[in-house]
Amino acid sequence: MSLKGNRSQVSRTVSTGIVSISSGELYTLTTCNCEIAVLPVELLFELQSPYFQKNDNTITVHNHEGGYSVFCDGKVEAWRETYIIKNYIERSNKLNGHADYKDYRETLLTKPIVLFTKARKTNQESPRDKAFAVIVNTRHPNIRAEIEKGMNNAITSVWGESYSLQFDFQRVIKQFFSTVNYDTDGEGLTISFEFKVDALFDISYLFGFSKRKAEVNGKVLNLFSANEEKRKKVKMFLDKISELYVRRSSVPDRRMSLFSMGSIDEEVFNSVPPNMGPRMSLLESSHPPIAEELTS
């Protein structure tokens, strides 16, 4: 989706470091310090099979008891085949009223976002595209703040008019892939919405003056895994990040919509589910951040 006109941009320096699953960056499962993670789609589907049910040529997303909010175009390539995604959210949405807006906002902030993109090796004569999953941890304070800032800035800049907002993750993911000898065109790494108000003439929107863009940056965690030991660590991490969180305070009844997929916990990043004590550390070693090579 091409955006023109004025843009309200969330700017935070793109992290140049790549964090590996074997580094000490994520010290425990209960305080996972991850902003964005990248891994092959096959690995995500295998390690998170309760949330991604594979059946013939379809992948059904289950996210009512934890899981992920998957934003995509309805299909993904995995195991050299094309799979139809069921129970996904369109990357571009139209919001009709404040109830839709509230549900959409909560959907972004309640569960980690999953986006699909393709990349190819830069050091091969005939590289083929490989599909990757990009997990955006919107529960992390830094990412959450960027999402909220982008939405708040868009609202305050349009003065009650219709407007559109695009969240763009392309820059940080392209930079990540370049450090591990991959190249990507960034397709699939944006999500957007249009908020429509009842107005007979909305000149600013019609001429593109109410279109906004928020570039989201963050530190990227490399979850490429080539051996069983590291796969176990990746699974432990994914199991934690996909846990269900429920708002402690009461929520008034409101109209359900397409985006009513969960509730926000006020302390979602640091909370521990009831009846669960401290867990074992996710990482048993503290190596410096490195980029791990993905096996073909």
N, C-alpha and C positions, 0 to 999 in steps of 0.2 A: 504494500500500500504506500503510495507516494504521498508525502505530506508537504504542503507548501504553506507559505504565510508565516505568521509569527509563531515562534516555538518557545515554550517554557522548558528549559532543559535542566535536569538534575545532574550536577557535575561533581564527580568525586574521582580522584586520581586512580587510574587503572593500575592494579597491582601487577608488577613485573615479575614477581616471584611465583613459582609453581610449587604447590604443596603436594607431597606424595602421601599415600595412605600409610606408608611406613615411617613418616616423620613424626615428631613429637608435637605437631601443631594441634592435633585433636587429643587432648590429654585424657578425657574420660567420656564414657557414653552419656552421662547425665549432663555434661556441659559441652556438647560437640560444637567446636568452633569452626563452622563451615558456612561460607556464604554461597558459593556456587560449586557444583561438582559435575564432572564430565566422565562418562563411561559408555562403552558400546551398548547398543540397545539390547542385544542378546543377553548380556550379563545382567542388566537390570531386570529383564523379564524372567530369567532363571532364578535370580536371588530373591526376587520379590513376587514370586508366583501367586501368593494369595491375593495380591492387588492387580496382577496382570494375568488373566486366565487365557491360556492358549487353547484354541479349539479349531481344528482344520486351518482355514485361512483367516481366522479372526483372532484378535486380542481384545478381551473384554476388561475394561478398567473397573475395579471395585474399590470404592473409597468412602463408604458410609461408616466404616469402623477403622478410621485411620486411612493411610494411603496417600495418594497424590492427586493434584488437579492437573490433568493432562490437556494442554492446549496444542491442537494440531489441526491438520487439514483432512483428517479421517483415514489416513493410511500411513504405513511405515514399512520399510524394507528390513527384513531380518532373516538370517540364515539363507540369504540369497533368494528370498521369496518376498512377495508383497502381501502384507497383512492388512485387513480392514480393522480399524480401531472402533470399538463400541463404547459408549458412555464417555465421550470426550467433549471438550468445550472448544467451540470455534475460536480461532485466533483473532477474529474480528467480530464484534458483537454490537448490537443496537440496544440501548437501555431506554426503556420508556417509563420514566418516572423515578422517584426517589427510592421506592422499594427495590426496583431492579438494581439501582446504583448501590444501595447498601448491601444487597446480596452479592453483587459482583466484587465489591471491596472486601467483604468477608471471605469470599472464595479465594481471593489472592492471598490473604493474610492468614488463613486457617491451615492450609496444607501446603507442602512444598509444590512448586510448579515444575512440571516436566515439559520440555520442548524437545522436538526432534530436528536434527540437522544432519547433513552429510559432509564428509571430509575425505580427502585422498592423500596418500603418501606423496611427498614431494621428491623423494630420492629413489623412485622406481621408474623404469622405462615405460611401463604400461599400467599406471595405477588405476585401481577401480574405486568407485565411491563406496564408502562404508558409513552406515548409519550410526549416529551417536545420540545418546540421551543427555540433555543438559538439565540438571536439577538445580533450581533456584530456591534456596532456603529462605523463604519470606518470613520465617520465624526468627531469623538472626536479626539482632537489633539494627545492624547497618543496612541490610537489604530492606527490612521492614520500614526503616526511616526513609529510604529513597523512594519506595513505592508510595508511602503516605505523602511525602513531600510533592511528588509528581502529581498526585491526584488533588491535593490541596491547592497547589499553585495553579492548576488548570481551572479550578472552581473560582478562585479569587480573581482571575484575570479576565473572565468573560462576562461578569455582571448579569447573571441570569439568562444568558443566551444559550442556544444549542452549541455544542462543541464536540471535538473528538480529541482523544489522547492515545498516543502510541508509546508503549514501553519497548525500548530497543536494547537488546543484549548482544548485538553483533560485534561491537568493537572489542569487548573483553574476551569473547570466545574466539574471535579470529586471532587475537594476540596469543591466547593460550595455545591454539593449534600450531601456530608458527614456531613455538618453542619446542614442540615435540615432532617437528618435521611433517606436519600435515597442513593442507590448504583447504579452505572452505569458502563458499560464496555467501555464507550467512543465511541462507534460505531457512525459514522456519523459526528464526530467532527474534521475532517481534510479536507482540500481542497488542490489541487496540480495542477501543470501544467508542461509540458515538452516543452522546447523551442528548436526547431531543426534548425540547420544551415546546409547549403550545404557543406558537406565535404565528401571526398571519404573514409577517415579513421578517425574515431573519437575515438581514443583509450581510452581517459579518460572517455568518456561517456559509452562506451561499458563495461568497467570494473568497473563502478559504482563510479568513482572518482569525477564525476561532479554532484552528487546528494546532494541536500542541504535541510535542515530542519530549519524552523523558528517557535519557540514556542512563541505563543502570549498569554500574560497574561493581566489581568486587574481587576478592581473592578466590582463585579457582583451585579446587582440589582435584588432583589427578587420581581417578579411580580405575585406571587401566590395570588389569590384574592378570599376571601370566602364570601364577602358581596357586596351589590349593591353600597354602597358608595365608596368602594375601587375600584370596577370595573370601576366606572366613572373616577376615577383618572388614572387608567391604560389606559383607552381609550384616555383620554386627552394627556397622555404621548405618546402613540403610534401614535396618529394623528399628533403630532408634529414631532416625529422622522422620520416619513414616508413622510414628505412634499417634494415637488419637488423643486430642486435647479437647476438653469441654469447658466452656465458660462457667466459672463458679457462681457468678451472680445470676439472678433470674433474668430471663429475656421475655419481653412482652410479646404476645401473639402478633404476627404480622403475616401478610400474604406471602405464600410460597411462590418461588419463581424458579426459572431454569438454573439459577446460580445458588440456590439454597442447598448447600452441600455440607455444611458443618457449622460449628460455632467457634468463636475466637476465645481462647483463654487469655485473661488479662496478663498472666505471667507465663505465657506459652513457652518462652525460650528456656527458662530456668526451672520450670515446674517438673516434679516427678510424680508419676501416677500413684494413686493411693496404694497402700500395702506393698510398696516396693522400696526396698532399702537400696543402699549404694551398690552399684554394679562394678564388675571388674573393669579394669582399664581397657579401653579399646586398643591401645598401643602399648606394646611391651618393650619397645626400643625408642630411642630419640635420635634418629639419624637426621642430618641436615636435609632441607627440602631438595628433592631431585625430581626430574621428570622420568617416569618409567616408560620403557618401550612397550608398545602393544604388539603382541605376536599376531601374525597373519592368520 
